[in-house]
Every structure is written in C-alpha cells, then in structure tokens.
Amino acid sequence: QVQLVESGGGLVQPGGSLRLSCAASRSIFSANYMGWYRQAPAKQRELVAGSPNDGRTDYADSVKGRFTISRDNPKNTVYLQMDSLKAQDTAVYYCYARYPTDTYWGQGTQVTVSS
C-alpha cells in the first residue's frame, strides 16, 4: 500500500502561482508513472500533467506553458508548479502513482482561482 499526500492548494488570484506537492510513502523511483489530475464540479477527472519514468513529461493542452511537473526522487515527492493561473483552473487536484502492480490516488487538494 502506498500513501500519497498532497499539499499546497489554496485560494489565489488570477495570474498568480501555486506549487502543489505530493509526498509518497514509497520510493517513486520505482513508479512507472506519476501524475496530477484535476476534477472541477460537474466535470470528469482529467489528466493535467504526467511524468513517466523515462524522463518525459506530458501536459494537457490547457496547461502547456503554464504548469510544470517535476520529480524529486530522493524525497519521494512530485511537484506541480502552476503559473499564470486562470479561473478555469479551479478544481480539486489529485496526485496519481502507477507502480508495476498497483495504482494509487491521493486525497486531493483544492485549488481555487478567484479575485
């Protein structure tokens, strides 16, 4: 069993920045994939950014150029740097980890972009 604990959400004005963190209870070096998803009210959960273990990164078109995903393997932590935030980025953000035999989700952290 792996626990993923997100932090860093909150209220921010449009154009502002936030950095989300996801701390894993197991080494993320062995994870095939680490990612961030989000779910806004009345919408489906969607992939925001992903980090396969081959060094690539994936981003939703809506966040390209504004969000950056990164890993700190020694700290077993994944980050999501979010810049130039927009109202439509408001959602609950979830950390996701896919290991060879199981997948895990964090409990989510609320991000609200509003003036």
N, C-alpha and C positions, 0 to 999 in steps of 0.2 A: 504494500500500500504506500502511495506517495501523497503527501500533502502539499498543496500549492497555496501559498498565502499572498494575496495581492495587497498592495498599499499604494498610496499616492493620489487617490482620487479626490475630488472636491469640486468646489464652485470656482469658476474662472470666467473672466470677461472675454468676449470675442476678441480674437487676435492674441490672446495670452498663451501661456505654455504650462504644461504639466508633465511630470515624469512618473510613470507607473512602474512599480517593481513587483516581481513575482519571485518569492523565495520558495525553493523546492526542498523537501526533506530528504531527497536522494540526489545523487550526482546527476546533473543534467548533461554531462559529457556523454553518457550512455543513451540519452534520449535521441530517437530518430528525428524528432520534430518538436520544436517549441513554438507556440504561437499565442497571439492575442486575438480574441473575438469580442464582438460587442452586440448588445441587443437593446434596441430602443423600444419604447412602449408600442405595442401592437405591431411589431415588426419581427421578422425572423432573425435569429442569431447569424451574424456574418463574420467572415474572416477579415481582420484588419491588417495583420502583419504576421509573417511566419518566418521561422529560422530553421531550415533543415540542417542536419549536422555536416553537410558538405560545404558550409560557408556561405551559401547563397542566402538571399532574403527575398521574400515575396510581400507585395503590398496590394491592397485594394486600390483600384484606380482613384477612388475618392480621397485617399490619404497620401498618395505618392507625392513626394517633395515636401511633405509637412511632418510626417511621422517617421521615426527611425527605431527599428528593433535591434537590440544588441544582447549578447550573452556575456556573463562573467562566470565562466565555468568553475574556477576555484571557489567562488562564493555561491555556486548553485543558484544563481539569480539571473532572471531575464528582465530586461527593461523595455519600456516603450516611451520614447521621448516624443511628445506631442507638441508641435508648434503651430502657430497661426490657427488656433482653434476656432471652429465655427459652431453656430448654434446646432447645426445638424450632426455634430459630433457627440451631442448629448446622448448618453446611453450607460448601461451597466457594462463594464469591461471585464472580460474573463480571461484568465490565463489557462493555457491548454498545453498538455505534455503527452506525447506519444512515445512510449517505450516499446521495445520489441514484442512484449506480451500483453501490454495493457495501455489504456489511455486514462488521463486524469484531467479534472477541471478544478479550478479554484472556485471560491465562493462568490467572487465578483466584487468590483468596486465601482461606485457611482461617479460618473463624470458629468457635470452639468456646466454648460457654456451659456451664460446669460449675462446681460447687462443689468 
